Amino acid sequence: MIRERRSAGYRRASAAHHAVALVAATLLSPWLALPFAGYLARAVALPGRGVKVPVVGAVEIAGSAALLLTLLLVF
């Protein structure tokens, strides 16, 4: 979302990567599907929208916190 923000190929690859990660996470635990669905939505919605770097960082921190909270509650 920062370095390759103008690359359509990178955006498609990122969305595909996050879709595969969502499937893998769901197979491990349905609860893991929640944060990974958010990651997929982020990978599809944010790139190419001119989002400022601090906002991208805040979204990344929120995603990391969501995953940590999910892992602590589920496992």
C-alpha positions in Angstrom: 0.0 0.0 0.0 3.0 2.3 0.2 5.9 1.1 -2.1 3.9 -0.6 -4.8 0.8 1.6 -4.6 0.7 2.3 -8.3 1.1 -1.3 -9.5 -2.1 -3.0 -10.6 -0.3 -6.4 -10.7 0.9 -6.0 -7.2 -2.7 -5.2 -6.0 -4.1 -8.3 -7.7 -1.3 -10.5 -6.3 -1.9 -9.0 -2.8 -5.7 -9.7 -3.0 -5.0 -13.3 -4.2 -2.5 -13.8 -1.4 -4.9 -12.6 1.2 -7.7 -14.7 -0.2 -5.6 -17.8 0.1 -4.6 -16.8 3.6 -8.2 -16.4 4.5 -9.0 -20.0 3.3 -6.0 -21.3 5.2 -6.9 -19.4 8.4 -10.5 -20.7 8.2 -9.3 -24.3 7.9 -7.2 -23.8 11.1 -10.1 -22.1 13.0 -13.3 -20.4 12.0 -12.5 -17.6 14.5 -9.3 -16.8 12.5 -11.5 -16.1 9.5 -12.6 -12.8 11.2 -9.3 -10.9 11.2 -8.2 -12.5 7.9 -11.4 -11.4 6.2 -10.5 -7.9 7.4 -7.1 -8.3 5.9 -8.6 -9.3 2.6 -11.0 -6.3 2.7 -8.1 -4.0 3.4 -6.0 -5.5 0.6 -8.9 -4.9 -1.9 -10.1 -1.5 -0.6 -7.1 0.6 0.4 -4.5 0.4 -2.4 -4.8 3.0 -5.1 -7.0 5.3 -2.9 -4.3 7.8 -1.9 -4.4 6.8 1.7 -1.7 8.6 3.7 1.2 6.6 5.2 0.2 7.3 8.9 -3.3 6.0 8.1 -1.9 2.9 6.5 0.3 2.4 9.6 -2.8 2.8 11.9 -4.7 0.2 9.9 -1.8 -2.2 10.1 -1.6 -1.8 13.9 -5.3 -2.3 14.3 -5.1 -5.5 12.1 -2.2 -6.8 14.2 -4.0 -6.1 17.4 -7.1 -7.9 16.1 -5.1 -11.0 15.2 -3.3 -11.0 18.6 -6.6 -10.6 20.4 -8.1 -13.5 18.3 -5.1 -15.7 19.0 -5.2 -15.0 22.7 -9.0 -15.7 23.0 -9.0 -18.8 20.7 -5.8 -20.5 21.6 
